[in-house]
Amino acid sequence: MKALMVIQASITDLEKFKTYSMRAPDVIKQFGGKYVCMRTESEQLEGEQDARKIVISEWPSMDAARKFWHSHEYKEIKELRKDAAIINVYIIEKN
């Protein structure tokens, strides 16, 4: 069953984060993921004000998303965003 990875991010250092964001898409693709929503405008309809950016990617399975997340290739790139953003990440099984 397919899975979605949902990322909520508050960027704290845009220049540093740009380096990460230029390299991540290739590794995501390498592990079978594809972006569903990236750098798109959003509108909050309910709840407390939340200015975090949202990025959604689709994966062949929960296991594929986990393999990407824990891969050596992604761990190297993830270091590039250290101290550049506050991030929450979820993987959700897609019905």
C-alpha positions as CSV (number, residue, x, y, z in Angstrom):
1,M,0.0,0.0,0.0
2,K,1.3,3.5,-0.9
3,A,2.4,5.9,1.8
4,L,2.7,9.7,2.1
5,M,5.5,11.5,3.9
6,V,4.3,14.8,5.3
7,I,6.8,17.4,6.4
8,Q,6.1,20.6,8.4
9,A,9.0,23.0,8.4
10,S,9.9,26.3,9.9
11,I,12.9,27.6,8.1
12,T,15.4,29.4,10.4
13,D,18.3,29.8,8.0
14,L,17.2,30.1,4.4
15,E,20.6,30.1,2.8
16,K,21.7,27.0,4.6
17,F,18.4,25.3,3.9
18,K,18.7,26.0,0.1
19,T,21.7,23.6,-0.1
20,Y,19.7,20.8,1.5
21,S,16.6,21.5,-0.7
22,M,18.7,21.4,-3.9
23,R,20.1,17.9,-3.1
24,A,17.1,16.1,-1.4
25,P,14.9,15.6,-4.6
26,D,17.4,13.4,-6.3
27,V,17.7,11.1,-3.3
28,I,13.9,11.0,-2.9
29,K,13.6,9.9,-6.5
30,Q,16.4,7.4,-6.1
31,F,14.3,5.6,-3.3
32,G,11.0,5.7,-5.3
33,G,9.5,8.8,-3.8
34,K,7.9,11.7,-5.7
35,Y,6.7,15.1,-4.6
36,V,3.0,15.7,-4.4
37,C,3.2,19.2,-3.0
38,M,6.3,21.2,-2.7
39,R,6.7,25.0,-2.4
40,T,3.0,25.5,-3.0
41,E,0.8,28.2,-1.4
42,S,-1.5,27.0,1.4
43,E,-4.4,28.4,3.3
44,Q,-5.1,27.5,6.9
45,L,-8.8,27.1,7.3
46,E,-9.0,26.2,11.0
47,G,-6.9,26.0,14.2
48,E,-4.2,28.2,15.7
49,Q,-2.0,30.2,13.3
50,D,0.7,28.0,11.9
51,A,3.1,29.5,9.3
52,R,5.1,26.3,8.8
53,K,5.7,25.1,5.2
54,I,4.2,21.8,4.2
55,V,5.9,19.3,1.8
56,I,4.2,16.0,0.8
57,S,5.8,13.2,-1.0
58,E,4.3,9.8,-2.1
59,W,6.1,6.5,-1.7
60,P,5.5,3.0,-3.0
61,S,5.0,1.8,0.7
62,M,5.7,2.7,4.3
63,D,8.8,0.5,4.1
64,A,10.1,2.4,1.1
65,A,9.7,5.7,3.0
66,R,11.5,4.3,6.0
67,K,14.3,2.9,3.9
68,F,14.8,6.4,2.4
69,W,14.6,8.1,5.7
70,H,17.2,5.8,7.3
71,S,19.5,5.5,4.3
72,H,23.1,6.5,4.3
73,E,22.4,8.8,1.3
74,Y,19.7,10.8,3.1
75,K,21.6,11.0,6.4
76,E,24.4,12.8,4.6
77,I,21.9,15.3,3.1
78,K,19.9,15.7,6.3
79,E,23.0,17.0,8.0
80,L,22.8,20.0,5.6
81,R,19.6,21.2,7.1
82,K,20.9,20.9,10.7
83,D,20.3,24.2,12.5
84,A,18.5,25.5,9.4
85,A,15.0,24.4,10.1
86,I,12.6,23.0,12.8
87,I,10.9,20.0,11.2
88,N,8.2,17.5,12.0
89,V,8.0,14.4,9.7
90,Y,5.2,11.9,9.5
91,I,4.6,8.9,7.3
92,I,1.0,7.9,6.7
93,E,-0.4,4.9,5.0
94,K,-2.4,5.9,1.9
95,N,-5.7,4.2,1.4
